[in-house]
C-alpha cells in the first residue's frame, strides 16, 4: 500500500510509465464515470486525464491494509480549464484496492461524489445541482 501511495504522488503526464510498477496487466479499474480493464486502457485513461488537466494532486489519509486488500481516503485537488472557470476544485474520495501476489493492484475502485467534482462547477447545470442539493438538505 505504501509503495502504491508514494507512486501516485509522483504520477504525472511525463511519468505514466509508473503505472506499470503498481498495476497488474489485468487491472480492473472502476470509478463513477469509467470502467476499464487492462493496463492499456488504464494508460489511455491517464493520458487523456493529464492532457486535459492543468493541475492534479492527491493527499492520502487513513490507509487500511489487511492481507491483500485495503482502503485509503484521499483528497484530490485539480484544475481543469472548463470546470469552475479553471480554478482548483478539491474532492474527497476513497479507493478500494486488491493486490496480487506480486503486490500489484489488480482491482481498483474509486468512490467519490461526481456532482461535487464536476456537475456543481459547470456553468449551466451547476446552479441547478446546487439548488437541488440545498432542497434535499432541508
N, C-alpha and C positions, 0 to 999 in steps of 0.2 A: 504494500500500500504506500509506504513512504517513497519508494522509487517512482511509482506512478504519479504521485502528487508533485514531486520535485520536477519530473519531466514535463508535466502540464504547465508549470510555472515558466519553463524555458520555451515552450511551444510558440512559434510564430511562423509567418509565411516563408522565412528562409530556413526554418528547421523542421519542416514537416516530415523529414526522414526519421525524426524521433518517435513518430507514431509506431514505426516498426519495432522499436525497443520495448514498447509497453502493451501493444495489442497483438493478439493472435491473428494469423491469416484468416481464421474463421470467425472473426469478430461479428457479433450481432449487437448493433447499436440502435437504441430507441430513445427518442425524445418526443415532446408534444407535437412536433411537426414532421419528423422523419423516422423512417425505419430502414436501416441499412444492413447489408450482410456482406462481409468480406472486407479485407484491408484496402482493396482497390476502390470500392465505393466510399469507404471512410476517408481515404486520401482526397477524392474528388470533393467530398463534403467540406473538408477543411480548406482545400484550395479555394473553393467558392466563398467560404466564410471570410478568409483572410483577404481575398481580392476585393471584397465589398465593405470592409470594416476599417475604421481609422485607428481604433484602439480597442484592446480587449485585455482584461486582467482578471485572474481568479485569486480569491483569498479562501483558503480552506480552513475548516474547523471541525472538531469533534469526529475525527475518523474512528470508525468502529470496525474491527477486524476479528473474524472468527474463522479459523481453518482457512478455507479458500474463497471466502466471500466477505464483503463488507460494505459499509455505507460511509459517505462523507458529506458533510454540509459545506456549502460554498456560497460566496457572493461573487457574481460576475458583473464587472463594470465594463461597459463597451460604449463606443461611439460609432454611429452609422450616419452617413450624410442625409438619409431620407427618414430617419427616426428621431423625433424630439429635436428637430432642427440641427442635427449634428452634435447636440450636447450629450454628455455622458449620462448613461442610464445604469442603475445598479439593480440587479435582480437576484434574490435569494433562490437557492435550489438545493437539491440533494441528488447524489448519484448512488446507485446500487451497482456493485461490481462483482463479477465472478472471475476467479483466476484459475488458469490451468496448471498442470504440473510443472511447467517452465516459468510460472509466476507471471504469465502474460494474461491480459484481460481478454476473455472470450465472450463475455456478456457485459454490456454497459447500458444502463437505463437511467436517464435523467428525468427528474421531476421538478418542474417549475411552472409558474403562472405565466402562460403565454400572453395573457392580457396585460400584465404588468410589464412584460418585456417589450411587447410590440403594439398591441391594439390601442392602449391608452395614450400612446405617443404619436399616433397617426393624425394628420390634420383634420380629416372629416369625421372619422368614426371615433376618435379619441374622446371628445366631449360626450358622445353618446354612451360609450362604455363607462366613463366616469360617473355619469348620471345614473346609469343602471346600478352600478356598484353602491352608490350612495343610497338609493332606494332600497336595495336589498339589505343594507346595514341598519335600516330603521326598524 
